[in-house]
Amino acid sequence: MNTDWNYAWTAPTVAADLKTVVSDFLVEEKLGFEPDGKGEFVYVWIEKQGVNTDFLAKRLAMAANLSPNKVSYAGVKDRHACTRQWFCLHIIGHAPDLSGIESVFRAPEVVRILAQVRHSKKLRMGGHLGNRFSLRLRNIAGDRNDIEQRLALIQRFGVPNYYGEQRFGIAGNNLVNGRKMVMPGRKGKHKLQKTQSFWLSAIRSWFFNEALSHFVADGSWDILRVGDIAQPQDGTQSFRVKALTLPIIHRHRLGHISPVLPLISDGWLMGTNSERAAQMEIIYKPEAELLSGLITYDFARDSRPTRLTPENMAWELLTSNTEPDQLVIQFELPKGAFATSVLRELFIIHDRSQDRHYENTTSE
């Protein structure tokens, strides 16, 4: 299955190293609200490195003497990064003693509890506003003018909102397993295992990326047309574009709203304008059997914006006559967006954390 998707600003020619050390990739969750200090849920603000989000949630449940289903979080964060995020523990009355959780982990795994506060509502998956990224890319080799031009284009016009390569697993493993599972169609209504859900999500995401890549190639990926569904960047309610009025054109040109593409579900063709829907049918035709199998999994109708515009974006290119250049860059993205989809328009990325992964998995 193709995963070599088109670039909005041409394929990059400058190479850079990502995640040379864990602190080069800092992610901080933005809730979008302040816990109110009361209620039956305890929110715990945690910094972690080298630790899987779900595994940490289970360790928190053990420390607080809770069932694992009493601990929740808004989103899965990268294990090979320094991340700060909220966890939610359902505890009535007493405050949990989590003082021992930090000592459970040993370097390079690190967990630090930064804050603890009560709130009246449970933190659910997708219940946050977005994420703030602070990144350092090293060993940059190539034309500095190329980098500055790309940074300016990304800041002003955004990038295609592809699902990141991590969605598809190492060497596309989630796609391989997902294809085997989805092709025959769903058999029965049994609950999927977590790994099966990952595979299913990978296949659905692949269809979106494949269509978006075609629209990037013909230049229509960020064009808003009558009949499109438009999604505001702040995540508020989407709407069908009935006419290209001046306020809509203004919001679109400023990057405040973008067209969406429908994710695969029963009736997915209704999720865009008729012209784009017809194009998507043609794009998906080589995988018609896989598409039919995917629809049998009874997804709710959903969509994803075609354009991703980083907010509060700032950067500094660190140059030296004796050392390779570095780029320090910060930006904010809405939930569900991938920082790697921004970076792929800038550089040919060498993810050094993958090197460490293969070293750890192949050594005896």
Summary of the structure (lengths in Angstrom):
residues: 364
radius of gyration: 21.6
end to end distance: 32.1
largest distance: 64.1
contacts: 1108
relative contact order: 0.18
helix: 34%
strand: 26%
